[in-house]
Amino acid sequence: MTDLVVVLCTCAKEEEGLRIAETLIEERLAACVNLLPPVRSIYRWQGAIERATEALLIIKTSQPSLPALRDRIVQLHSYDTPELVALPVTDGLEKYMAWWREQL
């Protein structure tokens, strides 16, 4: 187990994802953000099944940076309840993970 986490966050539009990604990098809350447009999302919201085309952010951060990252995404995001799911990184290439930590 490491202190590194990958955060998944969907955005309504690619432009919103780019703005959030650039802010997180500039503020050193993320080492890297991958933006995957478009993704098709199907989910239940307020009792109805919804379908949306969204952009997916894959955010590389650390456990200590997670609270500030979470707060910043909530500030920047257009959704009332943005998706924000943190997944622990249990292993990886040590040289890459060292670089990851250096960026935060």
C-alpha positions as CSV (number, residue, x, y, z in Angstrom):
1,M,0.0,0.0,0.0
2,T,1.1,3.5,-0.8
3,D,-0.1,7.0,0.1
4,L,-1.0,7.6,-3.6
5,V,-4.6,7.6,-4.8
6,V,-6.3,7.8,-8.2
7,V,-9.4,10.0,-8.2
8,L,-12.2,9.6,-10.8
9,C,-14.3,12.6,-11.6
10,T,-16.8,13.1,-14.4
11,C,-17.6,16.5,-15.9
12,A,-20.4,17.8,-18.0
13,K,-18.1,19.0,-20.8
14,E,-14.5,18.6,-21.9
15,E,-13.9,22.3,-21.4
16,E,-14.9,22.0,-17.8
17,G,-12.6,19.0,-17.3
18,L,-9.7,20.9,-18.9
19,R,-10.3,23.9,-16.6
20,I,-10.4,21.7,-13.5
21,A,-7.4,19.6,-14.6
22,E,-5.3,22.7,-15.2
23,T,-6.2,24.2,-11.9
24,L,-5.4,21.0,-10.0
25,I,-2.0,20.8,-11.7
26,E,-1.2,24.6,-11.2
27,E,-2.1,24.3,-7.5
28,R,0.0,21.1,-7.1
29,L,-3.1,19.2,-5.9
30,A,-2.5,16.6,-8.7
31,A,0.6,15.2,-10.3
32,C,-1.2,14.4,-13.5
33,V,-4.7,14.4,-14.8
34,N,-5.9,12.3,-17.8
35,L,-9.0,13.6,-19.6
36,L,-11.0,11.0,-21.4
37,P,-13.8,12.5,-23.6
38,P,-16.4,11.3,-24.2
39,V,-17.7,8.7,-21.9
40,R,-21.3,7.5,-21.8
41,S,-22.8,7.5,-18.3
42,I,-26.0,5.8,-17.3
43,Y,-27.1,6.3,-13.7
44,R,-30.2,6.8,-11.5
45,W,-30.7,10.4,-10.4
46,Q,-33.7,11.6,-8.3
47,G,-35.6,8.5,-9.2
48,A,-35.1,8.6,-13.0
49,I,-32.6,6.7,-15.1
50,E,-30.4,9.3,-16.8
51,R,-28.0,9.1,-19.8
52,A,-25.2,11.6,-20.3
53,T,-22.1,12.2,-22.4
54,E,-19.4,13.3,-20.0
55,A,-15.7,13.8,-19.8
56,L,-13.8,11.6,-17.3
57,L,-10.9,12.9,-15.3
58,I,-8.4,10.4,-13.9
59,I,-6.5,12.4,-11.3
60,K,-3.2,11.2,-9.7
61,T,-2.8,12.6,-6.2
62,S,-1.9,11.5,-2.6
63,Q,-3.9,10.8,0.5
64,P,-2.6,14.0,2.2
65,S,-3.6,16.1,-0.8
66,L,-7.1,14.6,-1.0
67,P,-9.0,16.9,1.3
68,A,-7.8,20.0,-0.5
69,L,-8.4,18.4,-3.9
70,R,-11.9,17.4,-2.9
71,D,-12.7,21.0,-1.8
72,R,-11.3,22.5,-4.9
73,I,-13.2,20.2,-7.2
74,V,-16.5,21.0,-5.4
75,Q,-15.7,24.8,-5.8
76,L,-14.9,24.4,-9.6
77,H,-17.5,21.8,-10.6
78,S,-20.8,22.6,-12.3
79,Y,-22.6,19.6,-10.7
80,D,-24.4,19.9,-7.4
81,T,-23.0,16.4,-6.5
82,P,-19.9,15.8,-8.5
83,E,-18.6,12.2,-8.8
84,L,-15.4,12.0,-6.7
85,V,-14.1,8.5,-6.0
86,A,-10.6,7.9,-4.6
87,L,-9.0,4.6,-5.3
88,P,-5.8,3.5,-3.4
89,V,-2.7,2.7,-5.3
90,T,-1.4,-0.5,-3.9
91,D,1.7,-0.9,-6.1
92,G,3.4,0.5,-9.2
93,L,6.7,1.4,-10.9
94,E,8.6,3.0,-8.1
95,K,10.3,5.5,-10.4
96,Y,6.9,6.8,-11.6
97,M,5.5,6.9,-8.1
98,A,8.5,8.9,-6.9
99,W,7.9,11.4,-9.8
100,W,4.2,11.5,-8.8
101,R,5.1,12.4,-5.2
102,E,7.5,15.1,-6.3
103,Q,4.8,16.9,-8.2
104,L,2.6,17.4,-5.2
